[in-house]
Amino acid sequence: MDENINVNNLNFKYNNSKSILFKNVNLKINKGERCVICGSNGSGKTTLLNILGGKHMISLDSVKVLNQPSFHNTHPDITLLTGNWSRVVSFAGTNIAYQADITVLQMIKNIKNYDIERIKKLLKVLDINLAWRMHLISDGQRRRVQILLGLIKPCQVLLLDEITVDLDLLSRNDFLNFLKNESEQNGLTVVYATHIFEGLNEWTTSVAYINDKHTIDEHLLINDLYKKYESNNLSIIIDRLLRNEKRYTDVEDRVNNQLNEIISEGEEKFEKKIEKKYCDTKYNSWNKDNYNYW
């Protein structure tokens, strides 16, 4: 099968960050796959999608998407949809405040050369009213408009980062079914990072699990994953993998130790030494280059 995504010994760290996020990471995803990327908060799912989408500079040959270097020559048939809808939505090269007094129809008019039949299908799937005014609708409705704008033009590789978190059950199911049909009929490759596994048991074709050391130690076709863990429930399998990680097994000891020290020494004394004793460099040391990009 054709490899639409090829990650080969990827090494990556944010500027001015002391720690390396990814070291010798490998991942291959074929045309038409629907790959779910999973892992704990901070494992690097968002960063990986941004790298695939050409948002971070990396070495020339470490990541190729559609046979082109993801950063140095980003292929135009890659679409990246993220959960970052808090301030603006970008379309047609213009940033419009997501609460601007503008209709959905006015937003679509800024996109040229679209297929009216595809628009019609997406409007039905996402249940969008062209008369909606962006400053009056809910976050879930805005999310559906964001998805609409991102998918108006067909692509070959679709990167989704927690994009369905604001959708209701019916909208999410209809959207996932749309993507499944696109992958089966048109060869669309979908890479979907999420913490919500409901409805994915029969939808996904493969799963890539990023552990707390930021390496992919599981990337299996879904049936092989089910056989390995003797379960057909993706949520149960991921729960098991997460609970085996060191950061989760250490939680109880850390919480008990910290609270006992507060009780015995007082909050003020404990606060003075908390960073030195308990600091997790990756999560407690701030700099502008790694802030909010995990």
N, C-alpha and C positions, 0 to 999 in steps of 0.2 A: 504493500500500500504506500501511497505518497505521504511523505512526512511534511506536514504543514508547519510544525514547530520542532525545532531541534536545539536543545540547550546542551552544550558540551563543555564540561569543566568550568562552569560559570563561577567567577570570583567577583564579589561586590561588597563595597562598604561606602557609607556616606562620607562626604568630605568632612574633615576635622573630627570624625568619629574614631575612637581608638580601637573599637572592636570590628571585626569582619562579620558582615551579616551572612553572606553566602560564600562557601568555600567548596570548590570542585562539585558543584551541583549539576546533575544531568537529568534531562527529561526529553522524551520524544513523544509527540502527539500526532496521530495520523489524520489525514483528511476525513471529514465526516464524523470524527469522534466528538462525544460530549463528555468532557473530562471535568470532574469535580475536584477542586483544590480545597483541601481541608487541613486544619491544624489549629493550635491554640492561638489566642490573642497574642500578637507580637512575634509569631513564628516567621512572618515575612510574606504572607499571601499577597497583600496589596503591592508590596515592592516587586514581587515576581511578575505580577500582571503589568505593572508600570514598565518594567524592563521589556517584557514581550511587546508592549505597545509603543516602545521607542522613547520613553520618557526619561531614561537614565543612560548616561554614557557608560559603555562597557567595551571590552576588547572586541575587535572586529569580527572574529570568528567564533566567539563564545555563544552567541544566540542568533539563530537565523529563523525568520518567520516568512513563509512563502518563498524560501530560498534566497532571501535577502537579509543582510545584517539589520537587526531590529532597530538600532540607533542610527547608524551611519547612512542607511538607505531604507528607511521605513517604508514598507509596502503600502500603497494607498487603499488596499482592500482589507485593512485591519481596522476594526472598530473597538474602541475601549470605552465602556460605560462603567462609571464608578458611583459609589454612594455619596460622593461629595457634591451635594445639591444645595448646601446650606446657604450659599451667597449668590452664586450666578449659575446660569446655564449657558453654555457656549454653542452657538449654531451659526453657520454661514460666516465664520470669522468674526462674529460680533458677540460681545458679552452683554446680556440683558439681565437685569436683576430679576430673580425668580418671582418676586412679588410685584413686578411692574404691571401697570394697568394696560395689558395687551392680551388679545385673544389668541387662542390656539391657531386659528386660521391665519392671523397676521404673522405668527412665527413660521408657519409652513411656507408662506408666500416668499420668505427670504431664501428658501432652498430651491434651486433651479434644477430642471431636467429630472424630475421624479416621475415614477410610474404611478398613474392614478389608481390602477387596480391594486397595487401594493399598498398604497395609502388607505384604500377602502378596506382591505383585509386587516391592516393594523388598527384602524379605528374601531373595527368590530371586535377584534381580539382584546384590545385594551379598554374598550368601552369608553371612548373619548368623545366629548361633544366639542365640535369646532367653535362653538360660541362661548366656551369657558373663558373667563377672564382670570389670568394667572394670579392676581393679587387676592382673589376671592375663594379659590379652591383649596382643598386640603393637601397635606403633604403627600398622601397616597396618590391623589389625582395628579399632582405635579410630577411625581415619580413616573407615572404612566406617560405623561407628555414627554418627559426626558427620554424614555425608552423609544417612543414614537419618533422623535427627532433623530435619535441615534440609528434607527433601523430603516428610515425612509429609503435610503439607498442600500441595495444589497451589498454584502461583503463576503469575504471568504473565511476570515477568522474573526470571531466575536469574543471579546474578553469582558467578563462580567464580574464586578467586585461588589458583592452584597447588594446587588441592584434591586432585588425583590423584597427587601426588608420592610418596605412601607406598603406593599401590595396586600390586598385582602385575599382570602383563599381562592375565590373564583378567578380573580385577575391573574394571580400567580400561576394557577393551573393552566389557564388558557394561554398564557405567555409561554410557559414551558412546553406545551403541546405545539405551539407555533414553531418554536426553536427545533423541536424534535422533527417536525415535518421538513423544515428547512435543511436540516442535516441529512436526512434520509433521501430527500428528493434532489437537493442542489449541492450536496457535499459540504455544507457549512460546518466549520470546526468551531466548537464552543468550549471555552475554558471558563469555568464558573466557580469562583471562590465564595464559599458560604458557610454559615454555622447552622443553617436550617435545612434538615435533611428529609423533612416530610415530603412525600411525593416523588422522591428521587430514586427509590429502589428499582423501579422499572425504567426510569428516564436516562440515567447515566450509563455510559458505556465503559468508563474507566475512572479510577480514583487515584489521585496523587496526594499522599499525606506528608506534610512538612512537619518534622518533629521540633522539639524545643532547642535542638542544636542547629536548626536551620538547614537541615539536609533532608532530601526526599528519600526516606527509607522504605516507602511503599509506593509503587506505581503499578497497578495491576488492572487488567480487564475485570469488569465487575463480577463476572461469574467465577473467575479465579480467586478474587477476593472473598467471595461468599464461601467457596470451598475451603480456603485456607483457614477461615475463622469459624467455619461451621455455623453460619448464620446468613439469612437472606435479608437482614435488617441493617441497613447502612448506619443508621443512628446508633444502634447497639455496638457495632464494630468500632466506630469512631470514638464512642464513649470509652470503650475498653482501651484503645490506643492512648487516648488522652490521660486516662487515670494511671497508666504505666509510666508516664513521664515523671522525671525527678521533681520538677517544679510543683507537681500536684501532690506527690508523696511527702514533700517537705512542708506543705502548707500548715498542717496541724501543729508541728513542732514550732514553726516560726510564730504563729499566732499565740500559742501558749507562752512562749518565752517572752514575747514583747509585752503581753498583758501582765504577766507576772512581774516584770521589771517596772512597769508603770505603777503597779500596786505597791511594790516594795520601796521604790525610789522616788515616786512622784512624777507627774507629767513634765515639770520644768527640767529636772535633771535628766530624765530619759530623752527629752527632745534635743538636748545638747549633744548627746552621743549617738543618736539614732542613725544619722547619715554615715558616720564613720564605722559603726558596727554592722549595720544592716543594709547599707547601700548596695543596690543592684545597679552596676554601672550602666547597663543597657537601658534601664527604665528610669533611673533617678538622676542621671547626668544629662542635662539639657544642652543642646546646641541647635542652632537654626537649621542645620542640614539634616538632622534625623528626626526633628520634631514632627509628630503626627504623620509619619510616612510609613509606619510599620504595616 
